[in-house]
Amino acid sequence: MTREELYLSILNHIQDGVYYVDIHRKIKFWNKGAEQITGYKAEEIVGRDCPSSKLNHIDEFGNHLCITGCPLFATNSDGIVRTEKVFVRHKDGYRIPILTTVYPIKENGTIIGSVEVFTRNSPKAYEDDLIENLTEKAMHDSLTHLPNRSYLESFLNYKLSEYQRFGKKFALLFADIDHFRVFNNTYGHDIGDLVLTDIAKSISHTIKKNDMFGRWGGEEFVGVFAINREYEAAIVAERIRHLVENTVITNTDGQELKVTISVGITTSRPQDTLEIMLKRADSLMYQSKQNGRNKVTTDISAEDI
């Protein structure tokens, strides 16, 4: 038996869950203890990245850690050991509380991944519906059911960290419904609410699983989209503008109504913070307003297109 085989045998005979992820959070090892605690076999988990593993870690406040504050991502970035109380989804659907500790793994002084060791925090299992309902209320807008401002801010901070660490580009979109106050005064707030919900449905069906589109507040929306090339940002923004322009709302009299949006979109830059990037996207959106509305304004330079 080689030394590596001996170590793997030891890890597979302890009761605690142990798994290893590489620097990109792809799961490379999943021991027997992890199988027993979660119900997921190694062949169902190994090879997946954390967000697609179906474990769906959330903290005590209902925040989705894979999106808003992953301790594995943080330890991969700074090498600090972290201990967290979290809830993980069992394969059978219910939530179980676990205590997890994340350790960095280094090779020649460079972090190449992290190991997470976890155990049940208590014997009590929580009903999944209870936890999910708390999460839904805390992180989603009650009218449109889109991610709310808090959720968007957390996700944007995560994407900024990911960009600064791994160079993964993304675009930030800021949109505002044109003349929405006039529309509300003319047709009533019930029709105004219907506009918001129909826009939410139209756009949410086109969003990729690793992107996010949410309600910032009132008639304002924010979107965060992964891109490979700068020019893709303008394409995303035009698609959303076109979707809204072609969304038809029928009022109680059978009248077909439409609205438009003004959009600003920018892409991630090395010195960006949450505040700086939001301010830039918001300013671009106001340029669309000033130039006639129902437009997209971007700060992508000609050489980037």
C-alpha positions in Angstrom: 0.0 0.0 0.0 1.4 3.4 -1.0 1.4 6.3 1.4 -1.4 8.0 -0.6 -3.5 4.8 -0.4 -2.9 4.6 3.3 -4.1 8.2 3.9 -7.2 7.7 1.7 -8.0 4.6 3.7 -7.7 6.5 7.0 -9.9 9.3 5.7 -12.5 6.9 4.5 -12.7 5.2 7.9 -13.4 8.3 10.1 -17.0 9.3 10.9 -16.5 13.0 10.1 -17.2 14.2 6.6 -14.1 15.2 4.6 -13.8 16.6 1.1 -11.2 18.4 -0.9 -11.7 21.1 -3.5 -9.2 22.5 -5.9 -8.5 26.3 -6.4 -11.5 26.5 -8.6 -13.8 24.9 -6.0 -14.1 21.6 -8.0 -14.6 18.7 -5.6 -11.8 16.1 -6.0 -12.4 13.9 -3.0 -15.5 12.9 -0.9 -15.0 10.4 1.9 -17.4 7.7 3.4 -18.2 10.0 6.4 -19.5 12.7 4.0 -21.6 10.0 2.2 -23.1 9.0 5.5 -23.9 12.5 6.7 -25.3 13.8 3.5 -26.7 10.8 1.7 -24.7 11.6 -1.4 -22.3 9.0 -2.8 -18.8 10.0 -4.0 -19.7 9.4 -7.6 -22.6 11.9 -7.3 -20.3 14.7 -6.0 -16.8 14.2 -7.2 -16.1 16.3 -10.3 -18.7 18.9 -9.6 -18.0 22.4 -8.5 -19.5 23.5 -5.2 -22.4 25.6 -6.5 -23.7 22.7 -8.6 -23.2 19.9 -6.0 -26.8 20.1 -4.7 -25.5 20.5 -1.1 -26.8 24.1 -1.2 -25.1 25.3 2.0 -26.8 28.1 3.9 -25.9 29.9 7.1 -27.9 30.5 10.2 -29.5 33.6 8.6 -30.6 31.8 5.4 -27.9 33.2 3.2 -26.8 30.9 0.3 -23.1 30.5 1.0 -22.1 29.3 -2.4 -23.3 32.6 -3.8 -22.8 35.1 -1.0 -20.0 34.0 1.3 -18.4 30.6 0.6 -15.8 29.8 3.3 -14.0 27.5 0.8 -13.6 30.3 -1.7 -12.4 32.6 1.1 -9.8 30.1 2.4 -8.7 29.4 -1.2 -8.1 33.1 -1.5 -6.3 34.0 1.8 -5.3 30.7 3.4 -7.1 31.4 6.7 -8.6 28.5 8.5 -12.4 29.0 9.0 -15.0 27.3 11.2 -18.6 27.9 10.4 -22.1 26.7 11.5 -24.1 25.9 8.4 -27.0 23.9 7.1 -26.5 21.4 4.3 -29.3 19.8 2.3 -29.4 16.0 2.7 -30.1 13.9 -0.4 -33.6 13.1 1.0 -34.5 16.8 1.0 -34.3 17.9 4.6 -31.7 20.3 6.2 -29.1 19.1 8.7 -27.0 21.5 10.8 -23.2 20.9 10.6 -20.1 22.3 12.1 -17.5 22.7 9.4 -13.8 23.7 9.4 -11.9 24.6 6.2 -8.1 24.2 5.9 -5.9 25.5 3.1 -3.7 23.0 1.2 -0.4 24.3 -0.1 2.2 23.1 -2.5 5.6 24.8 -2.5 4.0 27.7 -0.6 1.1 28.2 -3.0 -2.5 27.4 -2.2 -3.8 24.7 -4.5 -7.1 24.0 -2.8 -8.8 23.5 0.6 -10.1 20.6 2.7 -13.4 20.8 4.5 -14.0 18.7 7.6 -17.6 18.6 8.9 -19.7 16.9 11.5 -23.3 17.0 12.6 -23.8 20.0 14.8 -26.7 18.4 16.6 -28.9 15.4 16.1 -31.9 17.6 15.2 -33.0 17.7 11.5 -34.8 20.8 10.3 -37.6 20.7 7.8 -36.4 21.9 4.5 -39.5 24.0 3.8 -39.0 26.0 7.0 -35.4 26.9 6.2 -36.2 27.6 2.5 -39.2 29.9 3.5 -36.9 31.9 5.8 -34.4 32.2 3.0 -37.0 33.2 0.5 -38.3 36.0 2.7 -34.8 37.3 3.6 -33.3 37.3 0.1 -36.1 37.8 -2.3 -38.5 40.7 -3.2 -42.0 39.9 -2.0 -43.8 41.2 -5.1 -41.6 39.9 -8.0 -39.9 37.0 -6.2 -36.7 38.2 -7.7 -33.5 38.5 -5.6 -33.7 41.7 -3.5 -31.2 44.4 -2.9 -29.4 42.6 -0.1 -29.1 39.5 -2.1 -27.8 41.4 -5.1 -25.2 43.3 -3.0 -23.9 40.0 -1.6 -23.7 38.4 -5.0 -22.0 41.4 -6.5 -19.4 41.4 -3.7 -18.8 37.7 -4.4 -18.4 38.3 -8.1 -15.9 41.1 -7.4 -13.8 38.8 -5.2 -13.9 36.1 -7.8 -12.9 38.6 -10.5 -10.0 40.0 -8.4 -8.8 36.5 -7.5 -9.3 34.6 -10.8 -9.9 37.3 -13.4 -13.5 36.1 -14.2 -15.1 39.0 -16.0 -18.7 40.1 -15.4 -21.1 42.8 -16.4 -23.2 44.9 -14.1 -26.5 46.2 -15.5 -28.7 49.0 -14.0 -32.2 49.5 -15.5 -35.1 51.8 -14.7 -38.6 51.6 -16.1 -39.4 54.7 -18.2 -42.1 57.1 -16.9 -43.2 54.5 -14.4 -44.7 57.1 -12.0 -46.9 58.5 -14.8 -47.9 54.9 -15.8 -48.9 54.2 -12.2 -50.9 57.4 -11.9 -52.7 56.7 -15.2 -53.5 53.0 -14.8 -53.3 52.5 -11.1 -50.9 50.7 -8.8 -52.4 47.2 -9.4 -51.5 47.5 -13.1 -48.1 48.9 -12.1 -47.5 45.9 -9.9 -48.5 43.7 -12.8 -45.9 45.4 -15.0 -43.2 44.7 -12.4 -44.2 41.0 -12.0 -44.5 40.4 -15.8 -41.1 42.0 -16.4 -39.6 39.8 -13.7 -41.1 36.6 -15.3 -39.9 37.6 -18.8 -36.3 38.2 -17.8 -35.9 35.6 -15.1 -36.6 32.8 -17.7 -33.6 34.0 -19.8 -31.0 34.2 -17.0 -28.3 31.6 -16.8 -27.9 29.8 -13.5 -24.6 31.6 -12.6 -26.1 35.0 -13.4 -28.5 37.1 -11.3 -31.2 39.6 -12.1 -33.1 41.3 -9.3 -35.2 44.2 -8.1 -33.1 47.0 -6.6 -36.1 48.9 -5.4 -39.2 50.6 -6.8 -38.9 50.4 -10.6 -35.2 49.8 -10.6 -33.5 46.5 -11.5 -29.9 45.3 -11.4 -28.4 42.4 -13.2 -25.0 40.6 -12.8 -23.8 38.6 -15.8 -20.7 36.5 -16.5 -19.0 37.4 -19.7 -15.9 36.3 -21.6 -15.5 39.4 -23.9 -16.4 43.0 -23.2 -18.8 43.3 -26.1 -21.0 40.6 -24.7 -22.2 43.1 -22.0 -24.0 45.3 -24.6 -25.6 42.2 -26.2 -27.0 41.1 -22.8 -28.3 44.7 -22.2 -30.0 44.9 -25.6 -31.7 41.6 -25.1 -33.2 42.6 -21.8 -34.2 46.0 -23.2 -35.9 44.3 -26.1 -37.7 41.8 -23.8 -39.2 44.5 -21.7 -40.2 46.5 -24.8 -42.1 43.5 -26.1 -43.7 42.5 -22.8 -47.5 43.2 -23.1 -49.7 43.8 -20.1 -53.4 43.5 -20.5 -55.5 45.6 -18.0 -59.0 44.8 -16.8 -60.6 46.6 -19.8 -58.7 44.4 -22.2 -56.3 47.2 -23.2 -52.8 46.1 -24.1 -50.1 48.2 -22.4 -46.4 48.4 -22.8 -43.4 50.0 -21.0 -39.8 50.5 -21.9 -36.6 50.6 -19.8 -33.5 52.7 -19.9 -30.3 50.7 -19.3 -26.7 51.3 -18.2 -24.2 48.5 -18.3 -20.5 48.3 -17.4 -17.9 45.6 -16.9 -15.6 44.7 -14.0 -12.4 46.7 -13.6 -9.4 45.9 -11.3 -9.9 48.7 -8.8 -13.7 48.3 -8.6 -15.6 48.2 -5.3 -19.3 47.6 -4.9 -20.0 51.3 -4.6 -17.8 52.3 -7.5 -19.3 49.8 -9.9 -22.9 50.5 -9.0 -22.3 54.3 -9.3 -20.8 53.8 -12.8 -23.7 51.6 -14.0 -26.3 54.0 -12.5 -24.7 57.0 -14.2 -24.8 55.1 -17.6 -28.5 54.4 -17.0 -29.2 58.1 -16.5 -27.4 58.9 -19.7 -29.9 56.6 -21.4 -32.7 58.6 -19.8 -31.2 61.9 -21.0 -30.8 60.6 -24.5 -34.4 59.7 -25.1 -35.1 56.6 -23.0 -35.6 53.0 -24.1 -31.8 52.9 -24.8 -28.7 51.1 -23.6 -25.6 53.1 -22.7 -22.3 51.4 -22.0 -18.8 52.5 -21.3 -17.1 49.8 -23.4 -14.5 51.4 -25.7 -14.4 50.8 -29.4 -11.3 48.6 -29.2 -13.1 46.2 -26.8 -15.9 45.5 -29.3 
